[in-house]
């Protein structure tokens, strides 16, 4: 018998195993130890207003802006030329005898655009003297607000009667005060009262020619014995014809604009 010889293949070792020690193969890669200043990521949002020259923080400025936006309709109504314009245009509509033509939207819209036109120089001064320096960081917030009120105060004082200013100064317990030192809480109500007085005076002058037309129509109808004929039926077309022939809207708007130029 011939003995069998089994061929055994020697184990094959990988090149990595032959090069790297056993402790490196078994142990995972070490993670860096956290330093003393390491920590979780955080996102901080603040309204401190750092890096600005203003003496009022951003949070306070936001509150001021929101407050101004909430009282903006009152500012437009009572501190500009809007009050006089809208009242006079309303008187024109009533004097013509057409309470719904032009509509309220048209009257208010025309009053707003005339107000923007008349207040343009005042807005430009506020923008150049107060708003732009404040946005550029050259002027603190409180100083910007004070400078912004100066052009508006000058506009209101030009349209305010002296007796109205004196009345509110006396009512508020103020002594003799220079014009530049008048507080806004005195100037604003005096300006509104003066605007109402001026608007009603202009409305009275607007009513006179239309009142004459009504008298003439009523007298003619009574002379003809037409007692049952409403005078408004005859007077309305005549008033509209008169208003169109004299170019009434142009005259009214021109009178309003010139009343603020003086």
Secondary structure as UniProt FT lines:
FT   HELIX           15..19
FT   HELIX           22..26
FT   TURN            36..37
FT   TURN            50..51
FT   HELIX           58..70
FT   HELIX           72..78
FT   HELIX           82..96
FT   TURN            99..100
FT   HELIX           104..118
FT   HELIX           120..126
FT   HELIX           127..131
FT   HELIX           132..135
FT   TURN            136..137
FT   HELIX           141..158
FT   HELIX           162..171
FT   TURN            172..173
FT   HELIX           179..181
FT   HELIX           184..223
FT   TURN            224..225
FT   TURN            227..228
FT   HELIX           231..245
FT   TURN            246..247
FT   HELIX           248..261
//
